Each structure stands twice: as structure tokens, then as C-alpha cells.
Amino acid sequence: MGQKLSPNDILLVDDDDMFAEELSAYLNVHGFAVDLARSMDETFERISVKSPDIVILDQFLGAVDSLSMIRQLRRRFLGGLMILTGNAEPTDRIVGLELGADDFVSKLTSPREVVARLRSLQRRSQNPAMRQEEDVQPANAPERSGRWVLDMSRQELFAPDGRLVHLTSAEFGTLRHLNAHKGKAVSRDDLSRAVLHRRFDALDRSIDNLVSRLRKKFEALDPTCRVLKTVRGEGYVFVGFDHESA
């Protein structure tokens, strides 16, 4: 189990030494403690002994496209994940979010905006391993009421035991859209346009995978949770946590 770090710890993974040092220095000024890694191997080694709140990952590390490593990274790290890229291809952003990244930011983005995004990510992210070690609730978490709490204003979901549930941006977007149409079937095409900003393709399993991941996260914390229903030929229905608890 990784060692607990302070709430502002970040692991920055970038093989561009000048860029990494400049960004690291800026983040340090704004209250973040930044550790540096230059490769995926070094990243896996670091997170095996430390538990950063957020990993900032350069999309390209030498000849390696880091998007291909997100699934492997997510098996070891469930905290906040921000991808930095110099690539303007919008498809990469969609793929990165689908694979489990929380945010996808251009390297041309101002450092001030990166700080704002990191703080936003902190508010809706957690390190589940750290929670298991300390069994503490995040600040301003609801009391342990035995019910799920979906806070749309803060974009946060709390489990019945009061723990903050880590959801990627795409996962929360899916839940948010289904919640906006609670009790009604929402088509895959509607979800694809609202969450992934593209038309639905019958061969594309992205929406099904997002719903499947949400179900697994709900059931991991409450095996009786059955709030996402499949309607054959129509799409998905979110019946609402209040309905489940009634």
C-alpha cells in the first residue's frame, strides 16, 4: 500500500525536462508539492511507494503514446488523472476520457488555468487506497446516512457510508445526463452526443462501457445497488438513488 502524502501532492510525468521544471515550479508556488517522473516505468515505481492525489501525464513519452497505458495505470492508481498534450487531435481527448482520464489539457494552456483545473479535479477526486488506510470522509461530506448522495452542484457522488466515489469526467457526465432524464429511457445516441460529443456508431461500445463501469463502481460499494436499467432497443434508464432507497 502506498505511503500517504499531503492533500496537494502531484506526480508530474513528462520527459521534457525544461517544461516539467517550469510547470513544477509554478505549481509549487501555488501550493502543490510536485514529484517528477520521466517514463511510465518510473511512474509505476513511484506510485507503488507513494500515493499522489493527482497524476499529470504527458501524452507522449518518447515514442510511447501514454493513452495506451491508461488502463494499466488505472489498475494501480485511482486518483485524479490529467493528460497533458501538444496534440490538437480531438479524437485523442475523447479516447483519453473514455479510457479513464479525468481531464485532457493542451500544453499551450496557461499555467493559471492548469492550476484551476487541478483544484477542480481535487474537489471531485479521491485516492481510494488512502481512504481505506484512514477510513476518513472528505471535507464537507454528508453524514453516513445509509443512502447515496448525488451532489450535482459540486459534481460529486457519495456512497451510503459517506465515502466520495471517484468518477472520471465521462462517467460523471453519463450519470449527470441520465439523472437529468431520471425515470426515462435515454438512447445511446443521445448519451453519445451529450457525453462524448459525437454521433453514436452501432459498433462503438463506449457508452455501454461507461454504463458498465458505473454499475461496477456502484455495486462494489453496495451490492444491492441496481439503479441503472437497460431497456432493450431504447437505451438506459437511471431510476434514481432515492427510488432505490424507498
N, C-alpha and C positions, 0 to 999 in steps of 0.2 A: 504494500500500500504506500502511495507517495506521501512524502512529508507535507504537512500543511504549511502554506505560505500566507502572507498578508493578503487582505482583500483586493489589493491593487496589483498583484503580480501578473506579469505578462511574459510569455515566451515568444520572442520575435525570431522567425526563421527566414533568413534571407542570405544569399551568397554574394550580394553586392555590399561589400564592407562599408563603402562610403555612405550609401543610402541607409544602411542599417544603423550606423553610428549616429547619423544626423537625426533619424527618426527616434532612436533610443534616447538621445539627449533631450529632444523636445518632450517626449513622454515623461522623462524623469522630472523635468521642470513642472509638469502638470500632475505630479503625484503618483505616477506609475513606477513600479520597480520592474525593470526590464532585464531579462536574461536573453542571451543571444545564442542561436544555433545556425549552422550553415548548410545542413543537409537533413534529409529525412531520417537517416540512421542516427544522427546526433539528436534529433528531435525525440525519437523513440527512447533513446538512452536517458535524456533529460526528464521526460515525463514519467519514467519508471522510478525515479527517485524524488521528484518534486511534482506538486500538483498546482500548476498555474491556473488562475481563473480563466484566462483567455490565451489562446494561441493565435498569433498573427502569422499567416503562412504565405510566402511569396509563391505565386502560381508556378513559376519556372525556376527550378534549382538546377543550374547547368542544363543538361539535356533531359531532365526529368520534369514532366508535367505533373505538378502536385495534385491535380484533380484526380489522377489515377490512384493516389494514395489515401484519399479521404476516407474510404471505407475502412482501410486498415487502421488509420489513425483513430477513427471513431470507436473501434473495438477497444481502444486503450484509453481514450480521452473523451469525456462527455461534457466538458466545459464549453465556454464560448469559443467559436472558431470564425476568424475573419480571414478572408483571402485577399491578398494584395496582388494586383496585376498591372502590367503595362500593356496588356492586350485589350483591344477595343471590341472584340468579338462578343456580341450579346448572348450568343448561344452558350458560351463558356460560363457566363454568370448563371444562367438557368440551370445548367448541368451541375455547377458547384453547389447551388442551393438545394437541388434535388438530392445530391449525394450526402448532404448533412452540414454544409457550411451555414453559418448564421448571417453572414454579411459578405459582400463581394465589392471591393473598393479599388478604384483606379489609383495607380501610383502618382497620378497627376493631381489627385485630390489634396486640398490644402491640409497641412498637419492639424490645424484647428478643427476642421471637420472630422478628421480621423479620431481626434480626442472625443468629440461629441458622440460619434458612433460607438466608440469603446464604452463610454459611460452609459449609453443607451443599452448596449449589449450586456453590460454588467447588471443592469437593473432587471433584465429578464433571463439571465443565465445563472447557472449554478454548477458546482462541481459535485456530482452525486457521491463520489468516493469520499470527499471531505465531509459531506452530510452524514454518511454512515459512520465516520470516525467520531464526530462530535455530537450527532443527534440534536442539532440546533435548528431553529427556524430562522429564515431571513428576516431582516428588519421589516416591521410593518406587516408581517404575515398574519393571516387571520388565525383565530384560536382554533384548536383541534376540535372541530365541530362534528366530525364523522361524515362530512359531506364535501363534495368537490366545490371549489370556488373558482369561477372564471371571471377575472378582472379585466374587462375589455379596455378600460382607460389606461391601465399600465401594461397591457398585453402580457398578463401573467396568469398561469394556471396553478392552483394549489390543490394537492391531493387531500383526501379525507383526514390524514394525520398531520396536516399543516405544512408539509414539505412543498417547496417550489418545484414544479415539474419542468425539466429542461425541454423546450421545443425549439426546433430550428425555425427560421423565418417562414419557410414554405409550409411547415407543419402548422404553425400558428395561423398562417394565412388561410389554410384549408379549414381549420376549426372555426376561425372567425367568419368565413363565408357561409359555412354550414349553419353556424349559430344564427346568422342574420336571416336564415330561411328555416329556422327551427320547426321541426314537425312536417316539413315538406321535402319531397324528393328533389335533389339538385343533380342535374345531369353532369356527366364527366366533362362535356364540352364547356358548360358554364363554369365549372371549377377550374378547368384548364385555362380559360380566358381570364378569370379573376385572380388566380394564384400564380400561374406560370406565364401569363400574358401571351398566350399563343393558342391557336386552334387545336382542338383535340384530334388526334390521329388514332384510328382504331387499333393500330399496332403499338401505340405508345402506352406503357404501363405506369407512367409517372404518377398519375392521380391515384391509381389503385395502390401503388407502393406507399404513397403518402398516407392514405387512409389506413393501410395495414400497419404502418409504423405507429400511428396514433393509437390504434386498437391495442397494440402490444404494450405501449407505454401505460395506457390506462389499466390494462389487465395485470401488468407487473406490480402495480401499486394497489389494485383492488380487483381480484379475480372475478368478482361478480359484476364488474362494470361492462355493460352492454348498451352503450348509448349511440353507437354508430351502426345503422342498419343498412343492408344492401337491398335495393329494390330492383329486381331483375328487369332489364330493358329500360330503366329510367335513371338510375344513379344511386345516390346515397342520401340517407336521412339522418340528421342528428336530432334525437328526441329530447335532448337537454338533460343536464345533470339533476335538475330539480324533479324531472319526471321519474328518473331512476330512483331517487330517494323517497319519493312519495309513497 
